[in-house]
Amino acid sequence: MREVLIAAQYLLERTPKRCALMLILLLVSLFLAGAVFGPGTDGVDRRTVPALDLDRYMGEWYEIARFDHPFERGMTAVRARYMRRPEGIEVVNSGLRAASGRRKEVRGKACTTSDPGRLRVSFFWFFYSDYDVLELGEEYDWALVGGSSPKRLWILSRTPRLSAPTLDRILQLAARRGDDTEQLIFVEQPAEEHAVR
């Protein structure tokens, strides 16, 4: 809170009053949101994998399950593709809209952080969110991915299906971390490839 007060004082001294008040309200709101919704307040373990080989992680992933959120609601055959580029990592997410049967695609970018299992991903301007690789198959054949919010969780696979034992193991890992696996929505995928064992 001390940092917010120092910033507020600085703004009041150097900007017109109306702008300064708006900026102060914004800073206080951000501080309060961080205090209320920040990591560690909900009992969910968000520690990432200790090491992530980005070159092995690149490529296409099928979404096996996810927590509900508006930007994927009603979508099937959801995939994510990660590609190294000179300016960073390109991200392409796509899926079929159930109502229209048309594929929707969104492109974004990702960058690494000092935490080896955490990326920062943006699909709009300079707004980034955490992309945390929480668990990972030894062969990089599946991943449990979350973010800084307990409302974000995905199970990803290199193939459209996971074997029952592998899926059960991932669900157990997520539950041990404190995630409510009952809230997962299982995504319909085309039957193109074999299940990961």
BATOR-366959 format. One record per residue (C-alpha): residue number from 1; residue in one letter; x negated, y negated, z negated. Coordinates in nm, 3 decimals, always signed. Each point is the difference from the previous one (the first is absolute). Layout:
BEGIN
+-----+---+---------+---------+---------+
|   k | r |    east |   north |      up |
+-----+---+---------+---------+---------+
| NUM | A |       X |       Y |       Z |
...
+-----+---+---------+---------+---------+
//
This chain:
BEGIN
+-----+---+---------+---------+---------+
|   k | r |    east |   north |      up |
+-----+---+---------+---------+---------+
|   1 | M |  +0.000 |  +0.000 |  +0.000 |
|   2 | R |  -0.296 |  -0.231 |  -0.068 |
|   3 | E |  -0.101 |  +0.021 |  +0.368 |
|   4 | V |  +0.352 |  -0.104 |  +0.106 |
|   5 | L |  -0.011 |  -0.305 |  -0.229 |
|   6 | I |  -0.343 |  -0.104 |  +0.132 |
|   7 | A |  +0.123 |  +0.036 |  +0.358 |
|   8 | A |  +0.314 |  -0.199 |  -0.083 |
|   9 | Q |  -0.202 |  -0.281 |  -0.154 |
|  10 | Y |  -0.229 |  -0.012 |  +0.304 |
|  11 | L |  +0.300 |  -0.014 |  +0.236 |
|  12 | L |  +0.172 |  -0.277 |  -0.196 |
|  13 | E |  -0.313 |  -0.215 |  +0.014 |
|  14 | R |  -0.065 |  +0.044 |  +0.373 |
|  15 | T |  +0.332 |  +0.041 |  +0.182 |
|  16 | P |  +0.328 |  -0.190 |  +0.025 |
|  17 | K |  +0.233 |  +0.083 |  -0.291 |
|  18 | R |  +0.268 |  +0.183 |  +0.202 |
|  19 | C |  -0.251 |  +0.232 |  +0.173 |
|  20 | A |  -0.184 |  +0.054 |  -0.326 |
|  21 | L |  +0.317 |  +0.105 |  -0.180 |
|  22 | M |  +0.089 |  +0.245 |  +0.276 |
|  23 | L |  -0.350 |  +0.149 |  -0.009 |
|  24 | I |  +0.010 |  +0.026 |  -0.380 |
|  25 | L |  +0.332 |  +0.184 |  +0.017 |
|  26 | L |  -0.146 |  +0.234 |  +0.261 |
|  27 | L |  -0.307 |  +0.071 |  -0.214 |
|  28 | V |  +0.207 |  +0.066 |  -0.312 |
|  29 | S |  +0.235 |  +0.227 |  +0.198 |
|  30 | L |  -0.294 |  +0.199 |  +0.138 |
|  31 | F |  -0.154 |  +0.029 |  -0.344 |
|  32 | L |  +0.328 |  +0.123 |  -0.152 |
|  33 | A |  +0.059 |  +0.245 |  +0.285 |
|  34 | G |  -0.348 |  +0.141 |  -0.049 |
|  35 | A |  +0.054 |  +0.035 |  -0.373 |
|  36 | V |  +0.338 |  +0.169 |  +0.038 |
|  37 | F |  -0.057 |  +0.213 |  +0.310 |
|  38 | G |  -0.377 |  +0.045 |  -0.006 |
|  39 | P |  -0.168 |  +0.339 |  -0.009 |
|  40 | G |  -0.006 |  +0.184 |  -0.327 |
|  41 | T |  +0.335 |  -0.118 |  -0.134 |
|  42 | D |  +0.206 |  +0.296 |  +0.121 |
|  43 | G |  -0.204 |  +0.302 |  -0.112 |
|  44 | V |  -0.078 |  +0.119 |  +0.354 |
|  45 | D |  -0.361 |  +0.102 |  +0.062 |
|  46 | R |  -0.118 |  -0.192 |  +0.307 |
|  47 | R |  -0.365 |  +0.102 |  -0.007 |
|  48 | T |  -0.123 |  +0.063 |  +0.350 |
|  49 | V |  -0.220 |  +0.279 |  +0.130 |
|  50 | P |  -0.363 |  -0.057 |  -0.107 |
|  51 | A |  -0.128 |  +0.017 |  +0.360 |
|  52 | L |  +0.163 |  -0.051 |  +0.338 |
|  53 | D |  -0.173 |  +0.075 |  +0.330 |
|  54 | L |  +0.174 |  -0.253 |  +0.224 |
|  55 | D |  -0.116 |  +0.166 |  +0.321 |
|  56 | R |  +0.166 |  +0.326 |  -0.106 |
|  57 | Y |  +0.313 |  -0.187 |  -0.112 |
|  58 | M |  +0.046 |  -0.170 |  +0.338 |
|  59 | G |  +0.245 |  +0.150 |  +0.247 |
|  60 | E |  +0.364 |  +0.097 |  -0.005 |
|  61 | W |  +0.204 |  +0.089 |  -0.309 |
|  62 | Y |  +0.358 |  +0.126 |  -0.022 |
|  63 | E |  +0.219 |  -0.129 |  -0.279 |
|  64 | I |  +0.133 |  +0.300 |  -0.191 |
|  65 | A |  +0.176 |  -0.190 |  -0.281 |
|  66 | R |  +0.032 |  -0.354 |  -0.136 |
|  67 | F |  +0.172 |  -0.211 |  -0.257 |
|  68 | D |  +0.285 |  -0.198 |  +0.154 |
|  69 | H |  -0.073 |  -0.352 |  +0.121 |
|  70 | P |  +0.171 |  -0.226 |  +0.254 |
|  71 | F |  -0.259 |  -0.003 |  +0.278 |
|  72 | E |  +0.021 |  +0.381 |  +0.052 |
|  73 | R |  +0.362 |  +0.057 |  -0.097 |
|  74 | G |  +0.183 |  +0.226 |  +0.245 |
|  75 | M |  -0.316 |  +0.101 |  +0.185 |
|  76 | T |  -0.113 |  +0.348 |  +0.101 |
|  77 | A |  -0.314 |  +0.131 |  +0.173 |
|  78 | V |  -0.206 |  -0.263 |  -0.186 |
|  79 | R |  -0.371 |  -0.008 |  +0.075 |
|  80 | A |  -0.295 |  -0.218 |  -0.092 |
|  81 | R |  -0.315 |  -0.035 |  +0.210 |
|  82 | Y |  -0.323 |  -0.154 |  -0.130 |
|  83 | M |  -0.278 |  -0.106 |  +0.239 |
|  84 | R |  -0.338 |  -0.161 |  -0.064 |
|  85 | R |  -0.052 |  -0.327 |  +0.186 |
|  86 | P |  -0.291 |  -0.246 |  -0.012 |
|  87 | E |  +0.216 |  -0.243 |  -0.200 |
|  88 | G |  +0.124 |  +0.266 |  -0.245 |
|  89 | I |  +0.261 |  +0.274 |  +0.002 |
|  90 | E |  +0.302 |  -0.013 |  +0.230 |
|  91 | V |  +0.319 |  +0.154 |  -0.141 |
|  92 | V |  +0.294 |  +0.109 |  +0.217 |
|  93 | N |  +0.313 |  +0.124 |  -0.177 |
|  94 | S |  +0.288 |  +0.138 |  +0.203 |
|  95 | G |  +0.321 |  +0.194 |  -0.040 |
|  96 | L |  +0.334 |  +0.074 |  +0.160 |
|  97 | R |  +0.302 |  -0.202 |  -0.101 |
|  98 | A |  +0.271 |  +0.257 |  -0.076 |
|  99 | A |  +0.280 |  -0.226 |  +0.125 |
| 100 | S |  -0.151 |  -0.078 |  +0.341 |
| 101 | G |  -0.251 |  +0.282 |  +0.052 |
| 102 | R |  -0.255 |  -0.263 |  +0.108 |
| 103 | R |  -0.356 |  -0.002 |  -0.126 |
| 104 | K |  -0.096 |  -0.308 |  -0.198 |
| 105 | E |  -0.366 |  -0.093 |  -0.036 |
| 106 | V |  -0.177 |  -0.254 |  -0.218 |
| 107 | R |  -0.370 |  -0.088 |  +0.015 |
| 108 | G |  -0.210 |  -0.123 |  -0.285 |
| 109 | K |  -0.350 |  -0.012 |  -0.135 |
| 110 | A |  -0.180 |  +0.139 |  -0.300 |
| 111 | C |  -0.320 |  -0.083 |  -0.180 |
| 112 | T |  -0.208 |  +0.181 |  -0.257 |
| 113 | T |  -0.041 |  -0.109 |  -0.362 |
| 114 | S |  -0.256 |  +0.060 |  -0.272 |
| 115 | D |  +0.215 |  +0.295 |  -0.114 |
| 116 | P |  -0.090 |  +0.285 |  +0.242 |
| 117 | G |  +0.355 |  +0.143 |  +0.002 |
| 118 | R |  +0.179 |  -0.332 |  +0.051 |
| 119 | L |  +0.067 |  -0.186 |  +0.321 |
| 120 | R |  +0.184 |  -0.329 |  +0.041 |
| 121 | V |  +0.257 |  +0.014 |  +0.282 |
| 122 | S |  +0.180 |  -0.283 |  +0.176 |
| 123 | F |  +0.277 |  +0.007 |  +0.259 |
| 124 | F |  +0.078 |  -0.370 |  -0.019 |
| 125 | W |  -0.234 |  -0.298 |  +0.002 |
| 126 | F |  -0.217 |  -0.006 |  -0.313 |
| 127 | F |  +0.233 |  +0.198 |  -0.230 |
| 128 | Y |  -0.184 |  +0.312 |  -0.113 |
| 129 | S |  +0.107 |  +0.286 |  -0.224 |
| 130 | D |  -0.193 |  +0.280 |  -0.164 |
| 131 | Y |  -0.025 |  +0.334 |  +0.179 |
| 132 | D |  -0.129 |  +0.244 |  -0.260 |
| 133 | V |  -0.112 |  +0.350 |  +0.094 |
| 134 | L |  +0.092 |  +0.175 |  -0.325 |
| 135 | E |  -0.064 |  +0.363 |  +0.095 |
| 136 | L |  -0.154 |  +0.155 |  +0.309 |
| 137 | G |  -0.032 |  +0.350 |  +0.142 |
| 138 | E |  -0.360 |  +0.128 |  +0.017 |
| 139 | E |  +0.024 |  +0.018 |  +0.379 |
| 140 | Y |  +0.174 |  -0.340 |  +0.025 |
| 141 | D |  +0.308 |  +0.193 |  +0.112 |
| 142 | W |  +0.243 |  -0.166 |  -0.243 |
| 143 | A |  +0.010 |  -0.312 |  -0.215 |
| 144 | L |  +0.206 |  -0.143 |  -0.285 |
| 145 | V |  +0.011 |  -0.377 |  +0.047 |
| 146 | G |  +0.139 |  -0.270 |  -0.226 |
| 147 | G |  -0.042 |  -0.368 |  -0.074 |
| 148 | S |  +0.001 |  -0.243 |  -0.288 |
| 149 | S |  +0.376 |  +0.046 |  -0.042 |
| 150 | P |  +0.163 |  +0.315 |  -0.139 |
| 151 | K |  +0.251 |  -0.037 |  +0.286 |
| 152 | R |  -0.258 |  +0.103 |  +0.260 |
| 153 | L |  -0.094 |  +0.362 |  +0.062 |
| 154 | W |  -0.061 |  +0.204 |  +0.313 |
| 155 | I |  -0.102 |  +0.357 |  +0.073 |
| 156 | L |  -0.190 |  +0.016 |  +0.329 |
| 157 | S |  -0.123 |  +0.295 |  +0.205 |
| 158 | R |  -0.200 |  +0.053 |  +0.318 |
| 159 | T |  +0.283 |  +0.223 |  +0.125 |
| 160 | P |  +0.379 |  -0.048 |  -0.007 |
| 161 | R |  +0.040 |  +0.258 |  -0.278 |
| 162 | L |  -0.179 |  +0.115 |  -0.312 |
| 163 | S |  +0.013 |  +0.354 |  -0.130 |
| 164 | A |  +0.220 |  +0.046 |  -0.309 |
| 165 | P |  -0.299 |  +0.068 |  -0.233 |
| 166 | T |  -0.184 |  -0.313 |  +0.120 |
| 167 | L |  +0.309 |  -0.219 |  -0.032 |
| 168 | D |  +0.070 |  +0.140 |  -0.348 |
| 169 | R |  -0.357 |  -0.079 |  -0.105 |
| 170 | I |  +0.028 |  -0.360 |  +0.125 |
| 171 | L |  +0.335 |  -0.045 |  -0.178 |
| 172 | Q |  -0.155 |  +0.130 |  -0.323 |
| 173 | L |  -0.293 |  -0.242 |  +0.037 |
| 174 | A |  +0.240 |  -0.292 |  +0.054 |
| 175 | A |  +0.216 |  +0.102 |  -0.298 |
| 176 | R |  -0.310 |  +0.028 |  -0.223 |
| 177 | R |  -0.087 |  -0.357 |  +0.098 |
| 178 | G |  +0.343 |  -0.112 |  -0.121 |
| 179 | D |  +0.177 |  -0.040 |  +0.336 |
| 180 | D |  +0.368 |  +0.097 |  +0.015 |
| 181 | T |  -0.021 |  +0.261 |  +0.276 |
| 182 | E |  +0.379 |  +0.043 |  -0.008 |
| 183 | Q |  +0.019 |  -0.339 |  +0.176 |
| 184 | L |  -0.199 |  +0.119 |  +0.303 |
| 185 | I |  +0.176 |  +0.002 |  +0.336 |
| 186 | F |  -0.122 |  +0.283 |  +0.224 |
| 187 | V |  -0.049 |  -0.118 |  +0.357 |
| 188 | E |  +0.126 |  +0.199 |  +0.296 |
| 189 | Q |  -0.290 |  +0.072 |  +0.236 |
| 190 | P |  -0.008 |  +0.168 |  +0.343 |
| 191 | A |  -0.113 |  +0.363 |  +0.008 |
| 192 | E |  -0.316 |  -0.055 |  +0.207 |
| 193 | E |  -0.277 |  +0.150 |  -0.208 |
| 194 | H |  -0.062 |  +0.259 |  -0.270 |
| 195 | A |  +0.021 |  -0.071 |  -0.370 |
| 196 | V |  -0.309 |  -0.087 |  -0.200 |
| 197 | R |  -0.076 |  +0.290 |  -0.235 |
+-----+---+---------+---------+---------+
//
